[in-house]
Amino acid sequence: MADIISAIIAREIIDSRGNPTVEVELTCGAGTFRAAVPSGASTGIYEACELRDGDKSRYQGKGVLKAVENVNTTLAQALNGKSVKDQKSLDKLMIELDGTPNKTKLGANAILGVSMAVCRAGAAVEGVPLYKYIATLAGNKDIRLPVPCFNVINGGSHAGNALAMQEYMIAPVDAPSFKEALRMGCEVYANLKSIIKKRYGIDSVNVGAEGGFAPPIKDSKEPLDLLNEAIAASGYTGKIKICMDCAASEFWKSEKKAYDLAFKSEVPNMMDGAKLVDTYVEWTKEYPIISIEDPFDQDDWEMWTKLTAALKDDGVQVVADDLTVTNTTRIKTAIDKAASSSLLLKVNQIGSVSESLEAAEMAHKAGWTVMVSHRSGETEDTFIADLVVGLGTGQIKSGAPCRSERTCKYNQLARIEEDLKADAVFGSTRFNLSIGK
């Protein structure tokens, strides 16, 4: 039968940072379907376990042969003979086989690879595109193309400069379609390159892990001026807004109960949480910022709640990544504490397709927005492009319009828009991304 699994195999491949990751191939009557698992650099401490070998003689201990073996034995034996149309049941079975709260036995990277391959196979069996199949699994009738948030200036753990904050993004919110948003983003990216090269020198246009530029900047505010200048040079003032991923857990100093905005430099620049709240609010008044992700440490609940309240009526979403790690238990706590207004959805943080859909549903029911995200260690797998359309969240970040492991997601979205033809809808309804300066 077309839907019955006959074989599952995994292998060790490398991601965009040259680190090993898991790739899975699932065979059923409808064919063979492949999925590759991404990996993060700045990871939250509450994320599901990315199982690595720890053998320092291979890949500095980052090999994933144990996870591969878990797919080829435990998971393959359990799923062979079962139907790929039972996504939720198969995900539940794999989670139960693992039997740990954080997937530390089999590895989230093992389970997710199989889960994604099952999803692709299920779409093929049903004879529909992956994004439409995901929409059916999620019970979503609002299929739409997302606003792409391009990470064009890199700092933090993603770059070798002194900049503390990790990502400065541009979002073409007033584009009429995804393809036009893609064009607008590329044009700003090109103008930004010229501005940075002229101001800081030719070496400054080398790119970070996600394709953004990493100029020699220390001041966390300076990139905002560069983005404004590049947006204006492209003729898109008012049409393209700014998003930030601060990744503040990276520069939180627990012993001092403060944030070091110069954590990659010899001389610290400490700021307490209350002052950082004021700083973010000031920036949203001065710049066209519509989204701030991970503005505080993953356990600094009080400051998260204060900033969310401060920006509630200003059209700025506060995005939880390390705080919630796509985990419904953490998301519920954040909802109860009013500690955020948006969820960053990363499938490898939780380790299965079904749990990712549940996380998105919980966030939407609470009135939150959802932004689907890549990881810094990416592959050519385009699953998240179909995921964001199927969920209808209206927002995605997949790095700069540079490096093929980033652009493959954007190119897949362009194909999906073409496939939808006149039915293609672009943007977000749950969050007014046009609000801003």
N, C-alpha and C positions, 0 to 999 in steps of 0.2 A: 504493500500500500504506500501511496505517496507520502503520507505523514509519519510513517513509522521509522524511527532511528535505527540504522543498521551499523553505524560506526561513528566513533568520536576519537579523534587523535589531537594531540597538542604538540607544539614544538617551541623551542626557545628562539626568539628573534631579537633584534635590537630596535630600540626606540630612537627618537630624534636626538637624544643626548648620548647615544652610544652605549646605553645600558640595556641589559636583557629585559625582555618582557615575554608574556605568554601569548601565543597565537593558537587558536583552536579551529579545527575543521570538523564539521558535522555532516554526515552523509545520511540521507533518507531517500525514499523513492523519488522525490522531486529533484534530487541532485546533491551537490556538495556545497556547503556554505561556510564561509570563513569569518572569523572575528579576531581582532587584535586588541589587547588591553593597554590603556594608557597608564602613565605613572606620574605622580607629582613630585615637585622639589620642596616647596614650602607646604608641608603637610600638617593637618591638624592632629593633635594627639588623640582625638577620639575617632579617627577614621578606622574603617575596617582594615584588617591585617593584610598587607601586601607581603606574601610569603616569599622570602629570599633564602638562599642556601647558606650564607655565612661562610662559605669556603673561600678564604683569602687568596687561594692559588688561582681562582677563576674570577674575572671581572671584579676584582677587589671585594669579593664576598657578595656581589649583587646578582649572582646567577639565580635562575628560577627553575632549575631542574626538578626540585622537590614539587613545585606547583604543577609542572608539566606531568610528572609521574602521577600525581593525584588525579589529574584529568584522565590520563591513559589507563588508570586502574580503577580506583574507587568510583569516580563519576561516570566513566564509560560503562562499567559493568552495571551500574544502577539505572542508567538511562536507556541503554540499548533495548529495543523492542517497545519503547514508549512513543507516544504521539507528540510531535512538535507543536501541535495545536493547544497543548495543555501548559502554556507558559507559566502560569501561576503555580500549578501543581508541581511542575518540574523544578522551579526555583525553590519552592518550599521543601521538596525532597532533598535538594542539594544542601540547603541550610541545615536541615535536620541531620544529614549525614555528617556535616561538620560538627554540629553539636556544641559550639562555643559561642559566647555572646558577640565576638568580634571576628569570627571566621579565621581564627588562628590555627586551626588544625589543617584544613585543606587549603586555605588561602583565598582571600577575596579575588585575587587575580586569576585563580583557577576557576572559581565558580562563575565569575563575571564573563570570562571568555566563552564558556559553555552557554550561559544565559543569552548572550548576544547572538551567538550562532543559532540557537534555538529560535530566537525571534526572527532572524532573517529567513530561516527555513519555513517558519510558520507563514510568513508573508508570501513566500513562493507557492506553498501549498494552496493558500487561499486565492492565489492569482492576482494579488494586488501589490502596489508599491509598498515598500517598508513603512513609509510615513503614514499611509492610510491604515496599515495593519496596527501600528502603534496607537493611532487614534482610536481604533476599535477596542484594543486592549484597555485603553485608559477611559473609555466611555466618553470621548471628546468629539463633539461635532463641529467645533470651531477650529478648523485647520487654517493655519496662517503662516506666512513667511516672517522671520524675525528681523528686527533691527540688529545689524551686526555692530558689535562694540569692538573696534580694532585697537589692540594694544600697541601703541606706536612709540612710546617711550618706556624703557625698562629700567628698573632699579631693584632694590631688595635682593632676594636670593636668586633672581633671574639674570643679574648682570654684575660685571666686575667693577662698576663705578662706585662712588661713595653715596649714592642716592638711597635713602632709607626706604621710601615707599616703593612698592613693587611694580605697579602698572598705572600708566596714564593712557586712557583710551578716548577715542572719538566715536560718536554715535550719530550717524546721519538720520536723525529722527524725522525730518521733513521730506525725505525722498519719496517719490511716488510709487516706487517698486523696489524689490530687493536688488535687481540688477543695477538700478540707478544708485542705490545706496552703496553698492560695491564700487561703482565708478567714482562716486564722490569721495569715498574713503581712500581709494588709491591715489586720487589727485592730491588730497591733503597730505598723504604719506610722502608723495614725491616732493611737494613743496617744503614739507618739514625737513626732509633730507637736505635740500639746498640751504635752508636756513641754518641748520646745525653745522653743516660742512663749512659754511662761510664764517660762522661765529666761533666754532671750537676747533676747526681743522679737519682734514680728511680722515684722520683716524677715528673721529667721533661718530662716523656713520657706519661703523661696524655694528652688527645687530646682536641682541641678546637671545636667550633661549626661545623666545616666542616671536622673534622677528622684528621686535621694536628696536629703536636706536638706544644706545647707552652712552650718551655724552658725559663728559667729566663734570657732573653737577653734584653739589652737596645740598643746596637749599631745596627743600621739598616743594616750595612754591614756584620755583623757576620753571619747571616743565609746563605749568599752567599758562604762563606767559608765552612760551614757545608754541603751545597748541593754539592759543588765540591768534597768534601771528600767522601760523600756517593755515588756519581756517579762513582768516581774512584774505590772505594771499590767493586762496583758491576761490574766493567769491561766495563762501558759504556761511558767513556770519549770520547767526540766528537759525540756520538750518541744520547745523551740526553742533551737538552738545558734547560735554565732557563727562566721562566716568572715571572713577579711580578705584584701584584695589590697593589698599594701604598695607595689607598683610601685617598688621600691627603686632601679632604674636611674635614675629621675628625680631622686633626691637623693644619688646617689653622686658624690663629688668625687674624680676619679682623681688629680689632682695632690696631694691630701692623703691618699689611700688611706683615706678615711673617708666616713661617711654624715652628711649634714647634715639633721637632723630639723627644722630651721627654714629650709629652703632658700628658702621664699617670704617670709621675714622679713629685716629688715636685720641682725639679730644672729644669727650662726650657732649651731647646737647640734650639734657634731661628735661622732660616736661611731664607734669602730672596729668591724670586723666581729665580733670575738670578744665584745665587749660587747653587740652587737646580738643575737648568738645567745643570750646569757644573758637578755637582755630578753624575747625571744620566749618562751623556756622559762618564765620567771617569769609571763608573761601567761597561758600555757596552764594554769598551776596555779591562778591566781587567777580566771580567767573561763572560761565554757563554750565555749572555742574548739576547733573541730574541723578547721579548714582555714586554712593560711597560704600565700598565693600571692605569688610574686615577692618573697621576703623580702630578697634581695640583688641586686646588679648582675648583668647577664646574662653577665659574664665572671668573676665572683667564685666560681669553682668550689669553692674550698676551704671557704668559709663555707657554701655550699649543702650540701656533703657533711657538714659538722659538724652543722648543724641537723637534717638528715634523720636522722642517727644518733641525735641527742639526743631526737628525738620518735618514734622508731621504735616504741616499745612503749607510747606514751601515747595512741594513737587519734587522732592529729592528722596529717592529710595535708599534705605540703609540695608545693605545686602549681607546676609549671614553665610559665610563659607566655613571657616575653621570653627565658628561657634556652633554650627548645626550639623556639619559633615553629612548632609543628605540622610540623616538618621531621624526617624519619626519621634523617637524619645526625646532627643535634643531639640527637635523642632517644636514639640509640644511645650517644652519648658520655655523656649524663647517666646512662643505665642502667649503663654500664661504671664510672662514677665513683661510683655510688650517691648521686647528687647530688639526687635528688628521689624522691617516691613517688606522684606524680600528674601527669597531663598536662592542661593547658588546651587544648582543641581549638577553634581558630578557623579556619574554612574559608578566609578571605581571607588568612591568614598564609602559606598554602602555594599556594593558587590553583586547586585543582581538587577535585572530589568524591572521585575515586579516591585521590588522595594523602592526603586527610583520613581516609578509611577505613583506609588503610595505616598511618597514624600511630596511630590508635586501636588497631588490631590489635597493633602492636608494643608499645605501652604495656601493654595487657592481658596479653600473653604474658609480660611482665617482672614481672607482679604489681602493676602500678600501677593506680590508679583513673584515670578520665577524666571531666573536667567540660567539657561543651559550653558555649561562650560566644558572646555577642553582641559588638558593638563599640560604642564611644561614639558613632560616627556611624552611625546605623541607619536602616532604611527599614521600610515596612509588610510586607516580605517575611517569611514565617514558616517558611522552610526549616529553620532550626535546631531548631524544635520537633519536626518530623518526624524530623530527624537524630538527636536525642538518644534518642527512643523507638526508632527503628530500630536504633541501636547498643546500646541497653540499658545505657547507662553509669550511669543512676540519679542524675545530677547535672546541673543547668543553672544558669547565671546569665544573666539578661536584664534586669538593672536593677531599679529599684523597681516596685511595682505602681502606676505613674503614668506618663503620657505614652504615647500610643497606639503609638509605634514599639517600646515595651517590652511593653505589655500585650497586644499582638496575638500575641506568642509564647506568653504564658501562656494566653490565651483559646484559641489553637489546641490547646494541650495539654489543656485541659478538653474540647474537642470530641473529641480523640483518645480520651481516657478514656471518654467517652460512647459512642464508636464501638466500643470494645473490650468494653463491657458487663461481663459476669461474668469475662471473660478479662483484665481490667485488673489489672496488678500494679504496685504503687507502691514506690519506694525503690531502694536499692542493695544488692547482695549482695557486691560486691567490696570494699566499705569499710563497716565498721560505723559508720554515721553516728549511731547512738544512743550511742556512747561519748562521754563528756563529764561535766561537772560539773552 
